[in-house]
Amino acid sequence: MPRPSVAELRPVVHPPGVKDRRSGEHWAGRMYMREVSLRVDRYLVNTRVTPNQVTYVMTLAGALAAPALLVPGVPGALLGVLMVQLYLLFDCVDGELARWKKQYSLSGIYLDRVAAYLCDAAVLVGLGLRAADVWGEGRIDWLWAFLGTLAALGAILIKAETDLVGVARHQGGLPPVQEAASEPRSSGMALARRAAGALKFHRLILGVEASLVILLAAVLDMIGGDLFYTRLAAAVLAGIALLQTLLHLVSVLASSRLK
């Protein structure tokens, strides 16, 4: 069969609402990756490649961010960014392939969530190991590896807090939560949530943003000749992860998501 054109693919794999999802679409997807993924889709839709197989590749790319970041200096940071961008690309492709082939499965949804947990954690653990200078000639400072792992744990817990809303509602016999239910019931909490959303500091612990922070820190460290900025990034992201874990839990409990 001839390859479908991008124009033929777009209305099927990008139905209304896909790019506009408030919590389900990353800004990088809206800005550029959905256009890149359309070009990749053309070469896959007429093959035997399944959406779940793409998800496995996506999971591997995300996990490889951690060992990539162990390469010292800017090259390792660039490799980390590359792995995360490949993760993001395949994250777009697997869903688009599922829509085109009409191959949907609960295992695909489950694997997609596992990959999201793994990618964020891999980047932050990789940051901690970079900051610990595991390949350096001096003593390894495991404090920084601990902070990176702490940040990774926070990133995982935040995702779990969101996903467990669905688990709690299902076990309570309630339908899936609606987007409007995420708004806090008190005006003070709603204002605080909007302020946090405007600042978007919490996004720094996500894989895409964290990998870019690591790259910036690596460039600054190259200029400075030490690991000051990488270690600063590890400390800051660990603090953000811990704070956001607590704030997100309070936000869930203060909203109507469990009602």
LONUFI-945704 format. One record per residue: x, y, z of N, C-alpha, C, CB in turn; residue in three letters. Coordinates in pm, whole numbers, plus 50000, padded with zeros to 5 digits. Each point is the difference from the previous one (the first is absolute). Glycine has a CB too. Example, Ala and Ser with C-alpha at 12.3 -4.5 7.8 and 13.67 -1.06 7.14 Angstrom:
2
  n_c1  n_c2  n_c3 ca_c1 ca_c2 ca_c3  c_c1  c_c2  c_c3 cb_c1 cb_c2 cb_c3 residuo
 51319 49431 50780 49911 50119 50000 50090 50120 50000 49811 49883 50125     ala
 50154 50222 49803 50082 50119 50006 49923 50109 50073 50118 49937 49785     ser
This chain:
259
  n_c1  n_c2  n_c3 ca_c1 ca_c2 ca_c3  c_c1  c_c2  c_c3 cb_c1 cb_c2 cb_c3 residuo
 50084 49880 50000 49916 50120 50000 50087 50125 50000 49818 49875 50122     met
 50141 50230 49809 50078 50125 50001 49995 50066 50138 49950 50033 49755     pro
 50156 50034 50278 50003 50069 50129 49898 50114 50000 50244 49940 50030     arg
 49680 50074 50077 49909 50115 50009 50079 50129 50015 49822 49854 50104     pro
 50123 50253 49848 50065 50130 50015 49975 50054 50140 49975 50046 49753     ser
 50101 50056 50282 49979 50065 50130 49859 50057 50008 50245 50056 50014     val
 49706 49998 49876 49864 50056 49997 49895 49892 50025 50079 50177 49842     ala
 49946 49701 50109 49906 49890 50022 50008 49947 50143 50019 49940 49759     glu
 50100 50061 50295 50019 49950 50136 49941 50093 50106 50206 49886 49921     leu
 49815 50245 50060 49971 50097 50105 49859 49989 50059 50161 50148 49887     arg
 49730 49851 50033 49867 49998 50063 49970 49871 50076 49925 50149 49819     pro
 50146 49743 50147 49975 49872 50067 50082 49989 50128 49951 49893 49779     val
 50178 50139 50213 50087 49981 50116 50003 50121 50093 50137 49847 49861     val
 49818 50268 50089 49989 50120 50083 49855 50048 50003 50238 50063 49945     his
 49671 49857 50110 49861 50043 50007 49987 50122 50091 49922 49764 49960     pro
 49968 50309 50031 49981 50118 50085 50018 49965 50148 49844 50095 49829     pro
 50230 49989 50239 50020 49981 50143 50133 49939 50038 49760 49978 50016     gly
 50308 49955 49891 50126 49933 50034 50105 50102 50044 49947 49818 49836     val
 50072 50288 50087 50101 50100 50036 49953 50096 50108 50086 49981 49769     lys
 49785 50017 50261 49945 50096 50095 49981 49942 50139 49888 50111 49810     asp
 50151 49762 50209 49981 49940 50131 50080 50074 50105 49960 49779 49892     arg
 49973 50260 50214 50063 50084 50101 50115 49929 50071 49780 50115 50031     arg
 50201 49759 50005 50102 49929 50076 50059 49883 49923 49884 50069 50206     ser
 50068 49904 49673 50046 49883 49929 50091 50029 49882 49793 49896 50071     gly
 50236 50231 49902 50083 50034 49885 50112 50094 50044 49802 49972 49844     glu
 50320 49987 50130 50115 50081 50038 50014 50117 49904 50114 49798 50098     his
 49938 50313 49953 50017 50120 49914 50089 49969 49880 49970 50148 50202     trp
 50131 49765 49816 50088 49967 49889 49926 49922 49892 50193 49997 50157     ala
 49708 49925 49884 49917 49930 49902 49922 50097 49915 49984 49808 50154     gly
 49955 50289 49913 49922 50100 49926 50089 50087 49912 49832 50002 50186     arg
 50287 50030 49864 50085 50095 49930 50067 49940 49876 50038 50113 50218     met
 50013 49763 49795 50076 49945 49886 49993 49848 49985 50150 50192 50026     tyr
 49839 49733 50084 50016 49856 49987 49885 49932 49928 50131 50007 50207     met
 49748 50047 49804 49888 49940 49927 50019 50013 49848 49848 50053 50195     arg
 50221 50049 49763 50029 50013 49857 50109 49903 49956 49933 50241 50011     glu
 50165 49739 50075 50104 49902 49970 49941 49859 49997 50173 50149 50106     val
 49743 49820 49991 49944 49865 50010 49914 49966 49880 50004 50020 50247     ser
 49929 50078 49696 49920 49975 49879 50088 49947 49887 49840 50181 50067     leu
 50280 49872 49921 50092 49955 49895 50050 49858 50027 50070 50238 49962     arg
 49944 49727 50165 50039 49863 50035 49884 49904 49978 50164 50090 50169     val
 49715 49954 49864 49880 49917 49983 49989 49946 49858 49886 50133 50177     asp
 50148 49951 49726 49984 49961 49859 50073 49870 49967 49978 50240 49942     arg
 50135 49736 50126 50082 49882 49971 49960 49878 50084 50186 50155 49939     tyr
 49720 49864 50154 49963 49890 50090 49858 49949 49981 50159 50096 50160     leu
 49751 49990 49790 49858 49963 50000 49971 49880 49909 49945 50238 50047     val
 50137 49738 49851 49976 49886 49910 50090 49881 50031 49930 50162 49824     asn
 50132 49840 50292 50086 49889 50041 49929 49918 50108 50208 50134 49944     thr
 49861 49761 50101 49945 49916 50107 50036 50051 50139 50014 49807 49845     arg
 50051 50306 50161 50035 50059 50129 49873 50037 50075 50219 50086 49907     val
 49771 49873 50219 49882 50028 50080 50025 50119 50093 49934 49758 49989     thr
 49959 50307 50058 50019 50110 50095 50075 49957 50125 49791 50101 49914     pro
 50181 49780 50137 50069 49954 50121 50149 49981 49978 49788 49890 50072     asn
 50250 50066 49808 50143 49986 49970 50069 50135 50001 49950 49798 49863     gln
 49981 50303 50086 50056 50136 50005 50012 50046 50145 49899 50053 49774     val
 50004 49911 50309 50005 50038 50140 50119 49936 50071 49751 50025 49999     thr
 50281 49851 49965 50119 49935 50058 50127 50078 49962 49884 49775 49990     tyr
 50125 50267 49885 50116 50078 49956 50004 50134 50075 49992 49890 49771     val
 49892 50170 50247 49989 50126 50075 50052 49982 50142 49803 50068 49859     met
 50156 49822 50206 50043 49972 50137 50151 49983 50007 49779 49890 50046     thr
 50277 50040 49857 50145 49980 49997 50073 50133 49983 49965 49771 49903     leu
 49985 50314 50007 50063 50131 49979 50000 50081 50129 49928 49996 49759     ala
 49959 50005 50311 49993 50074 50125 50095 49947 50105 49765 50051 49949     gly
 50244 49815 50062 50089 49939 50099 50146 50028 49968 49830 49821 50039     ala
 50204 50188 49833 50139 50023 49960 50048 50141 50031 49968 49833 49820     leu
 49940 50254 50222 50041 50135 50038 50097 49996 50118 49781 50089 49917     ala
 50198 49818 50176 50088 49992 50118 50143 49963 49962 49801 49935 50138     ala
 50224 49952 49793 50138 49971 49961 50060 50104 49906 49947 49760 50029     pro
 49970 50302 49887 50052 50104 49910 50057 50116 50081 49832 49935 49824     ala
 50102 50100 50284 50045 50112 50082 50126 49968 50080 49764 50074 50014     leu
 50275 49799 49990 50124 49964 50068 50122 50037 49918 49880 49814 50114     leu
 50102 50211 49757 50111 50047 49918 50035 50141 50047 49929 49857 49799     val
 50194 50169 50237 50036 50130 50059 49980 50116 49902 50164 49882 50145     pro
 49815 50235 49914 49999 50124 49924 49880 50021 49910 50240 49986 50009     gly
 49776 50107 49898 49893 50038 49909 49956 49883 49911 50088 50234 50003     val
 50004 49680 49948 49954 49887 49917 49898 49912 50069 50220 50004 49889     pro
 49801 49967 50239 49904 49920 50074 49866 50070 50016 50189 49894 50120     gly
 49816 50236 49905 49876 50077 50013 49924 50001 49868 50106 50142 50177     ala
 49967 49871 49712 49935 49996 49869 49939 49863 49972 50162 50173 49918     leu
 49908 49721 50121 49944 49866 49984 49874 49983 50083 50229 49912 49956     leu
 49771 50143 50164 49881 49994 50084 49881 50070 49935 50147 49991 50201     gly
 49878 50129 49745 49893 50073 49930 49950 49918 49881 50101 50220 50070     val
 49991 49719 49856 49962 49919 49883 49910 49884 50041 50214 50064 49887     leu
 49823 49865 50220 49918 49886 50044 49860 50045 50041 50208 49883 50077     met
 49784 50229 49990 49869 50051 50043 49918 50045 49879 50099 50071 50220     val
 49965 49990 49682 49928 50041 49881 49951 49878 49921 50138 50211 49991     gln
 49942 49683 50004 49954 49877 49936 49882 49940 50076 50233 49957 49915     leu
 49776 50047 50217 49886 49956 50082 49873 50077 49963 50159 49941 50188     tyr
 49854 50191 49804 49885 50084 49969 49946 49970 49860 50092 50177 50151     leu
 49999 49803 49753 49958 49968 49864 49918 49871 49997 50205 50117 49911     leu
 49848 49778 50149 49929 49872 49998 49873 50004 50084 50218 49884 49965     phe
 49779 50204 50134 49878 50018 50079 49889 50057 49913 50138 50036 50207     asp
 49897 50048 49697 49902 50051 49904 49963 49892 49898 50091 50233 50028     cys
 50011 49695 49923 49978 49905 49892 49911 49884 50043 50222 50062 49906     val
 49797 49885 50216 49923 49881 50037 49850 50027 50002 50195 49922 50135     asp
 49764 50193 49917 49859 50034 50002 49945 50027 49860 50032 50092 50228     gly
 50050 49974 49691 49956 50031 49863 49986 49872 49918 50113 50223 50014     glu
 49979 49684 50006 49992 49872 49931 49877 49922 50045 50250 49996 49979     leu
 49719 50013 50149 49881 49931 50052 49873 50057 49938 50121 49955 50215     ala
 49873 50176 49767 49880 50060 49941 49987 49961 49852 50017 50191 50162     arg
 50093 49807 49767 49995 49967 49857 49962 49854 49978 50173 50176 49955     trp
 49889 49736 50124 49974 49856 49984 49881 49951 50082 50241 49971 49956     lys
 49706 50119 50130 49891 49964 50090 50038 49880 50087 49835 50088 49832     lys
 50286 49918 50219 50051 49896 50089 50016 50060 50139 50121 49882 49809     gln
 49776 50101 50273 50001 50056 50135 50007 49887 50101 49867 50202 49923     tyr
 50203 49822 50188 50008 49897 50103 50027 50064 50135 50082 49833 49831     ser
 49869 50103 50274 50029 50046 50135 50149 49983 50032 49765 49941 50070     leu
 50295 49954 49874 50143 49980 50024 50082 50116 49943 49966 49750 49997     ser
 49988 50306 49889 50069 50114 49943 49992 50123 50090 49949 49910 49775     gly
 49932 50113 50283 49984 50112 50093 50090 49981 50122 49762 50033 49923     ile
 50238 49845 50127 50081 49968 50119 50148 50020 49971 49827 49836 50075     tyr
 50221 50110 49813 50141 50014 49963 50039 50146 49981 49991 49775 49892     leu
 49918 50303 50053 50026 50142 49978 50024 50071 50133 49859 49995 49792     asp
 50062 49971 50310 50017 50063 50130 50132 49955 50065 49749 50011 50027     arg
 50283 49858 49959 50127 49951 50055 50117 50075 49938 49897 49773 50038     val
 50097 50247 49831 50108 50071 49930 50013 50143 50050 49962 49856 49798     ala
 49924 50210 50228 50004 50139 50048 50067 50007 50137 49790 50051 49871     ala
 50178 49855 50218 50065 49994 50131 50151 49980 49982 49789 49906 50104     tyr
 50245 49999 49811 50139 49959 49984 50087 50110 49941 49922 49766 49973     leu
 50026 50305 49928 50080 50103 49934 50033 50113 50095 49893 49941 49784     cys
 50007 50111 50287 50026 50109 50095 50100 49957 50106 49768 50088 49960     asp
 50213 49790 50094 50089 49951 50104 50142 49981 49947 49806 49888 50112     ala
 50207 50059 49767 50132 49974 49943 50079 50130 49984 49908 49799 49880     ala
 50027 50306 50074 50069 50127 49980 50051 50055 50133 49856 50048 49799     val
 50060 49946 50304 50038 50058 50129 50105 49916 50072 49772 50100 50017     leu
 50218 49768 49972 50105 49914 50056 50131 50024 49926 49829 49826 50065     val
 50164 50187 49802 50119 50031 49922 50062 50132 50042 49905 49871 49810     gly
 50012 50228 50219 50051 50129 50048 50076 49982 50131 49809 50118 49888     leu
 50133 49806 50204 50067 49978 50128 50135 49932 49986 49778 49987 50104     gly
 50230 49915 49808 50126 49929 49978 50103 50091 49932 49875 49783 49984     leu
 50080 50303 49925 50091 50098 49940 50057 50093 50107 49870 49990 49784     arg
 50040 50056 50303 50043 50092 50106 50095 49932 50098 49783 50123 49977     ala
 50201 49746 50043 50089 49926 50091 50137 49977 49939 49801 49889 50098     ala
 50212 50134 49771 50127 49987 49928 50054 49857 50013 50050 50244 50041     asp
 49867 49659 49916 50035 49859 50019 50123 49959 49918 49760 49953 50045     val
 50269 50118 49847 50117 49965 49918 50118 50093 50028 49846 49913 49824     trp
 50140 50173 50276 50108 50094 50029 50117 49932 50070 49832 50182 50013     gly
 50275 49891 50001 50121 49946 50063 49996 50014 50151 50126 50057 49794     glu
 49788 50030 50257 49992 50019 50144 49899 49906 50065 50066 50237 49966     gly
 49900 49794 50159 49904 49920 50075 49860 50024 49947 50148 50010 50203     arg
 49776 49883 49780 49861 50013 49956 49916 50055 50115 50027 49808 49837     ile
 49903 50301 50137 49916 50061 50104 49857 49950 49979 50149 50208 50015     asp
 49813 49690 50062 49871 49935 49980 49882 50086 50044 50115 49783 50029     trp
 49912 50328 50040 49890 50090 50038 49924 50045 49877 50130 50077 50200     leu
 49942 49953 49692 49934 50051 49880 49921 49890 49930 50183 50170 49972     trp
 49867 49708 50032 49924 49887 49946 49872 49980 50080 50212 49891 49921     ala
 49797 50129 50212 49881 49989 50085 49898 50106 49964 50141 49906 50184     phe
 49906 50218 49792 49907 50108 49965 49933 49973 49866 50140 50161 50131     leu
 49935 49787 49771 49940 49966 49873 49895 49891 50015 50212 50065 49887     gly
 49818 49834 50195 49904 49892 50025 49877 50054 50073 50189 49832 50007     thr
 49834 50261 50085 49889 50062 50072 49909 50075 49904 50143 50020 50206     leu
 49918 50053 49700 49921 50071 49899 49922 49902 49914 50170 50185 49997     ala
 49893 49703 49966 49932 49899 49919 49882 49940 50075 50216 49949 49885     ala
 49803 50024 50245 49891 49947 50081 49883 50098 50006 50166 49870 50137     leu
 49867 50259 49877 49894 50101 50002 49925 50005 49869 50134 50132 50161     gly
 49938 49863 49727 49935 50002 49869 49907 49881 49983 50198 50121 49906     ala
 49844 49762 50141 49916 49880 49992 49877 50014 50089 50203 49860 49950     ile
 49817 50190 50171 49888 50014 50093 49894 50098 49948 50156 49948 50188     leu
 49888 50158 49747 49905 50097 49944 49912 49933 49895 50162 50188 50044     ile
 49899 49734 49868 49922 49927 49899 49908 49899 50067 50186 50029 49835     lys
 49865 49904 50270 49917 49901 50070 49881 50067 50068 50203 49858 50036     ala
 49817 50260 50021 49889 50072 50063 49889 50028 49900 50160 50102 50163     glu
 49879 49931 49714 49900 50024 49895 49932 49871 49959 50133 50195 49920     thr
 49946 49701 50053 49943 49874 49953 49914 49932 50104 50197 49975 49852     asp
 49838 50042 50276 49924 49935 50106 49861 50061 50018 50215 49947 50111     leu
 49765 50173 49837 49863 50056 50000 49908 49908 49921 50091 50236 50018     val
 49956 49722 49863 49920 49910 49919 49977 49866 50068 50090 50111 49799     gly
 50014 49839 50270 49986 49873 50073 49896 50013 50111 50240 49942 49949     val
 49769 50168 50128 49906 50020 50111 49857 50014 49949 50182 50111 50132     ala
 49799 49963 49760 49865 50018 49945 49945 49868 49946 50055 50239 49943     arg
 50029 49683 49992 49955 49871 49947 49959 49907 50113 50152 50028 49803     his
 49930 49965 50302 49967 49913 50112 49879 50049 50077 50240 49939 50015     gln
 49734 50191 49976 49881 50055 50065 49876 49998 49911 50150 50143 50132     gly
 49863 49802 49748 49886 49990 49910 49963 50130 49933 49920 49820 50140     gly
 50176 50274 49851 49973 50130 49938 50055 50002 49858 50007 50112 50225     leu
 49935 49972 49688 50051 50011 49862 50134 50073 49999 49766 50001 49911     pro
 50307 49994 49976 50128 50073 49991 49982 50148 50033 50078 49836 49827     pro
 50024 50224 50227 49994 50140 50042 49991 50091 49879 50131 49945 50208     val
 49794 50162 49805 49991 50102 49897 50104 50109 50025 49754 49952 49970     gln
 50287 50114 49924 50105 50102 50010 49964 50109 50099 50062 49952 49765     glu
 49810 50088 50237 49958 50109 50088 50016 49964 50147 49841 50074 49824     ala
 50159 49797 50208 50009 49958 50139 50138 50026 50059 49828 49827 49954     ala
 50270 50201 49963 50135 50024 50052 50013 50137 50065 50088 49850 49823     ser
 49815 50238 50154 50006 50132 50062 49975 49989 50149 49923 50106 49786     glu
 50162 49954 50299 49978 49996 50145 49868 50064 50038 50246 50006 50035     pro
 49696 49942 50075 49869 50051 50041 50011 50136 50069 49921 49765 50023     arg
 50192 50266 50039 50014 50129 50068 50064 50101 49905 50021 49884 50225     ser
 49939 50243 49791 50054 50103 49911 50149 50021 50023 49776 50109 49997     ser
 50269 49876 50128 50141 50018 50029 50085 49894 49933 49937 50103 50216     gly
 50018 49773 49791 50074 49891 49936 49998 50015 49849 49943 49850 50191     met
 49944 50196 49756 49990 50020 49855 50099 50106 49953 49757 49933 50007     ala
 50255 50175 50073 50094 50106 49965 50143 49949 50006 49840 50172 50088     leu
 50192 49751 50016 50135 49944 50012 50030 49906 49885 49986 50021 50249     ala
 49915 49900 49709 50021 49907 49889 50024 50074 49870 49855 49833 50116     arg
 50070 50277 49863 50021 50079 49878 50137 50066 50001 49753 50040 49984     arg
 50290 50006 50133 50132 50063 50010 50111 49899 49968 49911 50161 50173     ala
 50075 49718 49883 50100 49896 49973 49999 49961 49852 49975 49914 50235     ala
 49904 50083 49707 49989 49967 49858 50063 50106 49912 49793 49875 50050     gly
 50197 50252 49992 50059 50108 49922 50153 49996 50007 49796 50140 50043     ala
 50257 49829 50076 50146 49994 50015 50059 49875 49934 49979 50128 50214     leu
 49946 49763 49790 50039 49873 49936 50132 49944 50050 49876 50075 49801     lys
 50163 49961 50321 50126 49948 50052 49994 49849 50019 50041 50219 50114     phe
 49838 49728 49908 49985 49857 50024 50037 49918 49877 49821 50051 50165     his
 50174 50010 49716 50030 49926 49878 50150 49969 49987 49803 50111 49892     arg
 50278 49954 50189 50145 49979 49990 50040 49858 50037 50032 50240 50051     leu
 49882 49686 50020 50037 49864 50037 49946 49898 49900 50003 50069 50240     ile
 49934 49976 49652 49958 49910 49894 50119 49972 49908 49762 50086 50012     leu
 50235 49800 49921 50116 49954 49922 50050 50100 49898 49916 49774 50033     gly
 49993 50283 49888 50042 50092 49894 50067 50122 50060 49813 49919 49854     val
 50119 50144 50241 50053 50124 50059 50127 49973 50079 49769 50092 50011     glu
 50232 49799 50067 50118 49969 50081 50122 49973 49913 49850 49906 50177     ala
 50131 50026 49710 50114 49973 49911 50058 50130 49944 49900 49777 49941     ser
 50014 50321 50032 50049 50129 49951 50072 50078 50110 49811 50005 49834     leu
 50139 49984 50289 50069 50063 50113 50139 49938 50017 49779 50045 50114     val
 50229 49823 49872 50128 49931 50014 50097 50045 49890 49884 49802 50104     ile
 50066 50214 49776 50085 50046 49889 50052 50141 50028 49871 49857 49839     leu
 50042 50232 50207 50043 50136 50034 50106 49997 50109 49775 50089 49935     leu
 50202 49829 50168 50097 49989 50109 50134 49947 49950 49812 49962 50162     ala
 50183 49942 49745 50124 49943 49946 50080 50105 49923 49889 49776 49985     ala
 50041 50309 49940 50069 50106 49926 50064 50099 50098 49837 49975 49808     val
 50089 50062 50296 50055 50094 50099 50117 49937 50076 49773 50107 50023     leu
 50216 49764 50006 50111 49931 50068 50123 49993 49912 49835 49866 50130     asp
 50146 50119 49740 50113 49996 49907 50074 50134 50005 49879 49835 49850     met
 50045 50273 50159 50062 50132 50008 50070 50018 50134 49824 50092 49847     ile
 50108 49862 50261 50057 50018 50133 50106 49899 50038 49786 50096 50062     gly
 50216 49790 49871 50102 49899 50028 49972 49913 50121 50157 50153 49898     gly
 49719 49842 50148 49965 49912 50113 49856 49952 49983 50161 50122 50154     asp
 49780 49825 49953 49862 49946 49994 49903 50085 50081 50094 49771 49970     leu
 49940 50356 50050 49917 50084 50088 49856 50007 49951 50203 50135 50057     phe
 49776 49891 49815 49864 50020 49950 49922 49869 49990 50082 50199 49873     tyr
 49987 49691 50097 49932 49870 50000 49955 49965 50141 50138 49925 49804     thr
 49945 50103 50294 49963 49971 50139 49891 50096 50048 50232 49914 50043     arg
 49774 50210 49913 49893 50093 50033 49868 49952 49941 50166 50190 50008     leu
 49836 49762 49867 49879 49949 49937 49944 49881 50077 50084 50079 49777     ala
 50003 49831 50268 49955 49883 50076 49931 50042 50129 50187 49865 49901     ala
 49872 50232 50168 49941 50047 50126 49868 50071 49977 50229 50022 50095     ala
 49766 50064 49803 49877 50076 49972 49888 49907 49957 50138 50199 49935     val
 49891 49706 49976 49896 49910 49951 49952 49906 50110 50099 50014 49771     leu
 49989 49946 50319 49957 49919 50113 49904 50080 50089 50218 49872 49994     ala
 49815 50255 50031 49912 50085 50079 49865 50020 49934 50200 50114 50091     gly
 49801 49911 49778 49875 50017 49927 49916 49872 50006 50111 50167 49847     ile
 49955 49718 50137 49926 49873 50001 49933 49977 50135 50162 49907 49833     ala
 49910 50117 50275 49942 49979 50133 49885 50097 50025 50221 49920 50084     leu
 49799 50207 49883 49895 50099 50020 49878 49968 49915 50174 50172 50052     leu
 49847 49794 49822 49889 49973 49910 49925 49873 50039 50125 50117 49819     gln
 49945 49784 50235 49933 49879 50047 49897 50034 50106 50204 49864 49949     thr
 49836 50220 50146 49909 50040 50108 49888 50088 49947 50189 49986 50162     leu
 49845 50114 49754 49899 50091 49948 49899 49928 49911 50168 50185 50011     leu
 49879 49720 49910 49909 49927 49912 49905 49913 50080 50174 50002 49820     his
 49876 49936 50287 49913 49920 50087 49891 50087 50061 50191 49845 50049     leu
 49849 50272 50001 49902 50092 50058 49899 50044 49894 50171 50079 50167     val
 49878 49948 49710 49912 50042 49891 49896 49894 49968 50186 50138 49908     ser
 49856 49735 50088 49905 49891 49972 49895 49993 50109 50178 49872 49879     val
 49864 50133 50246 49906 49989 50112 49908 50120 50010 50169 49864 50121     leu
 49878 50254 49833 49920 50123 50008 49906 50017 49882 50184 50103 50128     ala
 49830 49812 49770 49915 50011 49882 49880 49906 50013 50201 50061 49859     ser
 49722 49929 50031 49883 49912 49998 50032 49867 49933 49851 50201 49996     ser
 50278 49770 49981 50034 49879 49928 49965 49873 50075 50181 50127 49893     arg
 49811 49879 50238 49967 49882 50081 49857 50006 50053 50241 49981 50064     leu
 49679 50103 49874 49861 50014 50042 49906 49936 49899 50058 50212 50119     lys
